[in-house]
């Protein structure tokens, strides 16, 4: 992945020559992801803060090139390239800084505190929303990326925007194939969000998500799709866990005061010495 990063920095993410170079590399990386699992492979991905905008630009380039060769994605390596870049962003969005401070498109500090979502985050959300309608592995990778991105503490506005969009899409679900795949992608992404999200941050979204989940479960689309029912049950389970009150353990480790510990040790040593006299 470091080679993909270096070639992207050398040639620029907007050049057509770049994709021809990195596609064979991404095919190899995606094969490792398939065999070893993505959690084992992403540990070796570069994760500098400056790579975030670079990876987003590369993903946009891959996304725009898919329209002309959509029927040949598997043979040309476009699918593998998209999945690898999505996994790269899955690591990069964990940077310990406010993403608005990394986005160079923000010209003034006034835009950071405005009501709008950070432009860099909007670009990621738009592409991921498109990939949620995919029938391939990009749907799962997009869901993982959205879960990591939207559960950040500084992503409250983006999280609300995505939840509103998901609610709108699930209410208008139809028998169309695109809507079916989009419904699967949205429910899978929501299940990932409720898996790793903070309980307090997700508490306000519980009622709306539960209503949407119950509504989709009663549709004809859910009746004909075992995969959609699987993710609906998984989402309902995690919504229920968020709704349960936290249970404190009956026991817990307590840090002993260091001074008190020294007094106890000295006293025991004194008693031992006196016993030998």
C-alpha positions as CSV (number, residue, x, y, z in Angstrom):
1,X,0.0,0.0,0.0
2,X,2.9,2.3,0.5
3,X,3.8,1.9,-3.2
4,X,0.2,2.9,-4.1
5,X,0.6,6.0,-1.9
6,X,4.0,6.9,-3.4
7,X,2.7,6.5,-7.0
8,X,-0.4,8.6,-6.2
9,X,1.8,11.4,-4.7
10,X,4.2,11.2,-7.7
11,X,1.7,11.2,-10.5
12,X,-1.2,13.0,-8.9
13,X,-4.7,11.5,-8.2
14,X,-6.2,13.3,-11.2
15,X,-4.1,11.6,-13.9
16,X,-5.4,8.7,-16.0
17,X,-2.0,7.0,-16.0
18,X,-2.2,6.5,-12.2
19,X,-5.0,3.9,-12.3
20,X,-3.3,1.8,-14.9
21,X,-0.3,1.6,-12.5
22,X,-2.1,0.9,-9.2
23,X,-4.7,-1.5,-10.4
24,X,-2.4,-4.5,-10.4
25,X,-1.1,-3.6,-7.0
26,X,-4.7,-3.2,-5.6
27,X,-5.6,-6.6,-7.1
28,X,-2.8,-8.2,-5.0
29,X,-3.8,-6.3,-1.9
30,X,-7.4,-7.3,-2.3
31,X,-6.4,-10.9,-2.7
32,X,-4.7,-10.7,0.7
33,X,-7.8,-9.1,2.1
34,X,-9.9,-11.9,0.8
35,X,-7.6,-14.6,2.2
36,X,-6.4,-13.1,5.5
37,X,-9.3,-10.7,6.3
38,X,-9.3,-6.9,6.2
39,X,-8.4,-6.5,9.9
40,X,-5.1,-8.3,9.4
41,X,-4.1,-6.4,6.2
42,X,-5.0,-2.8,7.2
43,X,-2.5,-2.8,10.0
44,X,0.2,-2.4,7.3
45,X,-1.5,0.5,5.5
46,X,0.2,4.0,5.8
47,X,-1.8,6.3,8.0
48,X,-0.3,9.8,7.9
49,X,-2.7,12.7,8.4
50,X,-1.7,14.2,5.0
51,X,-2.9,11.0,3.3
52,X,-6.5,11.7,4.0
53,X,-7.1,14.2,1.2
54,X,-4.9,12.2,-1.1
55,X,-7.0,9.0,-0.6
56,X,-10.3,10.9,-1.0
57,X,-9.0,12.3,-4.3
58,X,-8.0,8.9,-5.4
59,X,-11.4,7.4,-4.5
60,X,-13.1,10.2,-6.5
61,X,-10.9,9.4,-9.5
62,X,-11.8,5.7,-9.3
63,X,-15.5,6.6,-8.9
64,X,-15.6,8.7,-12.0
65,X,-13.9,6.1,-14.1
66,X,-16.5,3.4,-13.3
67,X,-19.2,4.8,-15.5
68,X,-17.6,3.9,-18.8
69,X,-16.4,0.4,-17.8
70,X,-19.0,-0.7,-15.3
71,X,-19.5,-4.0,-17.0
72,X,-15.8,-4.9,-16.9
73,X,-15.0,-3.9,-13.3
74,X,-13.9,-7.4,-12.2
75,X,-11.6,-8.0,-15.2
76,X,-9.9,-4.6,-15.1
77,X,-9.3,-4.3,-11.4
78,X,-11.5,-1.3,-10.7
79,X,-13.5,-3.2,-8.1
80,X,-10.4,-4.2,-6.2
81,X,-9.0,-0.6,-6.4
82,X,-12.2,0.9,-5.0
83,X,-12.3,-1.7,-2.1
84,X,-8.6,-1.1,-1.2
85,X,-9.0,2.7,-1.2
86,X,-12.1,2.4,0.9
87,X,-10.2,0.3,3.4
88,X,-7.3,2.8,3.3
89,X,-9.8,5.6,4.2
90,X,-11.2,3.3,6.9
91,X,-7.8,3.7,8.7
92,X,-7.2,7.3,7.8
93,X,-10.5,8.6,9.2
94,X,-9.3,7.5,12.7
95,X,-6.8,10.4,12.8
96,X,-6.8,12.0,16.3
97,X,-7.6,15.5,15.0
98,X,-10.7,17.3,14.0
99,X,-11.2,16.5,10.3
100,X,-12.1,20.2,9.6
101,X,-8.5,21.1,10.5
102,X,-7.2,18.7,7.8
103,X,-9.5,19.9,5.0
104,X,-7.5,22.4,3.0
105,X,-10.7,23.5,1.1
106,X,-11.9,25.4,4.1
107,X,-10.6,28.9,3.5
108,X,-11.7,30.6,6.8
109,X,-12.2,29.5,10.3
110,X,-15.9,30.7,10.2
111,X,-16.8,27.8,7.9
112,X,-15.6,25.3,10.5
113,X,-18.3,26.3,13.0
114,X,-21.0,26.7,10.5
115,X,-24.1,24.5,10.1
116,X,-22.7,22.6,7.1
117,X,-20.8,19.4,7.1
118,X,-17.1,19.6,6.4
119,X,-16.6,19.5,2.5
120,X,-14.1,16.6,2.8
121,X,-16.6,14.6,4.8
122,X,-19.3,15.4,2.3
123,X,-17.2,14.0,-0.6
124,X,-16.7,10.8,1.3
125,X,-20.4,10.5,2.2
126,X,-21.5,11.1,-1.4
127,X,-19.3,8.3,-2.8
128,X,-20.2,5.9,0.0
129,X,-23.9,6.5,-0.5
130,X,-23.5,5.5,-4.1
131,X,-21.6,2.3,-3.2
132,X,-24.3,1.3,-0.7
133,X,-26.4,0.5,-3.8
134,X,-23.7,-1.9,-5.2
135,X,-24.2,-5.6,-5.2
136,X,-20.4,-6.2,-4.8
137,X,-18.0,-5.9,-1.9
138,X,-17.9,-2.1,-2.2
139,X,-21.2,-2.1,-0.3
140,X,-19.6,-3.8,2.8
141,X,-16.4,-1.6,2.6
142,X,-18.5,1.5,2.4
143,X,-20.5,0.5,5.4
144,X,-17.4,-0.1,7.4
145,X,-16.0,3.3,6.4
146,X,-19.2,5.1,7.2
147,X,-19.3,3.4,10.6
148,X,-15.8,4.6,11.5
149,X,-16.4,8.1,10.1
150,X,-19.8,8.9,11.5
151,X,-19.0,7.6,15.1
152,X,-16.3,10.1,15.5
153,X,-16.9,12.7,18.2
154,X,-16.7,15.6,15.7
155,X,-19.1,14.1,13.2
156,X,-22.4,14.9,14.9
157,X,-23.6,17.0,11.9
158,X,-22.6,14.4,9.4
159,X,-24.2,11.6,11.5
160,X,-27.5,13.5,11.6
161,X,-27.4,14.2,7.9
162,X,-26.7,10.5,7.1
163,X,-29.5,9.3,9.4
164,X,-32.0,11.6,7.8
165,X,-31.0,10.4,4.3
166,X,-31.2,6.7,5.5
167,X,-34.7,7.4,6.9
168,X,-35.8,8.9,3.7
169,X,-34.4,6.0,1.6
170,X,-35.9,3.3,3.8
171,X,-39.3,4.9,3.7
172,X,-39.4,5.0,-0.1
173,X,-38.1,1.5,-0.6
174,X,-39.7,-0.3,-3.6
175,X,-39.4,-3.5,-5.6
176,X,-36.7,-2.0,-7.9
177,X,-33.4,-3.9,-7.8
178,X,-31.4,-0.8,-7.1
179,X,-33.7,0.0,-4.1
180,X,-33.3,-3.5,-2.8
181,X,-29.5,-3.3,-2.9
182,X,-29.6,0.2,-1.4
183,X,-31.8,-1.0,1.4
184,X,-29.4,-3.9,2.2
185,X,-26.4,-1.4,2.1
186,X,-28.1,1.1,4.4
187,X,-29.2,-1.5,6.9
188,X,-25.8,-3.1,6.9
189,X,-24.1,0.3,7.4
190,X,-26.5,1.2,10.3
191,X,-25.8,-2.2,11.9
192,X,-22.0,-1.4,11.8
193,X,-22.7,2.1,13.2
194,X,-24.7,0.7,16.2
195,X,-21.9,-1.9,16.7
196,X,-19.1,0.5,17.4
197,X,-20.9,3.8,18.2
198,X,-21.0,5.5,21.6
199,X,-24.2,4.7,23.5
200,X,-24.8,8.4,24.4
201,X,-24.4,9.6,20.8
202,X,-26.7,6.9,19.4
203,X,-29.4,7.2,22.0
204,X,-31.3,9.9,20.2
205,X,-31.4,7.9,17.0
206,X,-32.7,4.7,18.6
207,X,-36.4,5.4,18.2
208,X,-36.2,6.4,14.6
209,X,-34.0,3.5,13.6
210,X,-36.2,1.1,15.4
211,X,-39.3,2.4,13.5
212,X,-37.5,2.2,10.2
213,X,-36.3,-1.3,11.0
214,X,-39.8,-2.5,11.8
215,X,-41.2,-0.8,8.7
216,X,-38.8,-2.4,6.3
217,X,-39.2,-5.8,8.0
218,X,-42.9,-5.8,6.9
219,X,-42.3,-4.9,3.3
220,X,-42.3,-7.3,0.3
221,X,-38.6,-6.5,-0.3
222,X,-37.7,-8.0,3.1
223,X,-39.9,-11.0,2.5
224,X,-38.0,-11.9,-0.7
225,X,-34.5,-11.1,0.6
226,X,-32.9,-13.3,3.2
227,X,-29.8,-11.1,3.3
228,X,-31.9,-8.0,4.1
229,X,-33.7,-9.9,6.9
230,X,-30.4,-11.0,8.3
231,X,-29.1,-7.4,8.6
232,X,-32.5,-6.2,9.9
233,X,-32.3,-8.7,12.7
234,X,-28.7,-7.7,13.4
235,X,-29.6,-4.0,13.5
236,X,-32.6,-4.7,15.8
237,X,-30.4,-6.6,18.1
238,X,-27.9,-3.8,18.4
239,X,-30.6,-1.2,18.8
240,X,-32.0,-3.2,21.6
241,X,-28.6,-3.4,23.3
242,X,-28.2,0.4,23.1
243,X,-31.7,0.8,24.6
244,X,-30.9,-1.4,27.6
245,X,-29.7,0.4,30.7
246,X,-26.0,-0.1,31.5
247,X,-25.3,-2.8,34.1
248,X,-22.5,-2.0,36.4
249,X,-20.4,-5.0,37.5
250,X,-20.7,-6.2,41.1
251,X,-17.0,-6.0,41.5
252,X,-14.2,-3.9,40.1
253,X,-10.5,-3.3,40.5
254,X,-9.7,-0.3,42.6
255,X,-6.4,1.7,42.6
256,X,-4.9,1.6,46.1
257,X,-3.4,4.8,47.3
258,X,0.3,4.5,47.0
259,X,1.0,6.1,50.4
260,X,-1.4,3.7,52.1
261,X,0.2,0.8,50.4
262,X,3.7,1.9,51.6
263,X,2.4,2.2,55.2
264,X,0.9,-1.4,55.0
265,X,4.2,-2.8,53.6
266,X,6.3,-1.1,56.2
267,X,4.0,-2.2,59.0
268,X,4.1,-5.8,57.8
269,X,7.9,-5.6,57.6
270,X,8.1,-4.2,61.1
271,X,5.9,-6.9,62.5
272,X,8.0,-9.6,60.8
273,X,11.2,-8.1,62.3
274,X,9.7,-7.9,65.8
275,X,8.6,-11.5,65.5
276,X,12.1,-12.7,65.0
277,X,13.5,-10.8,68.0
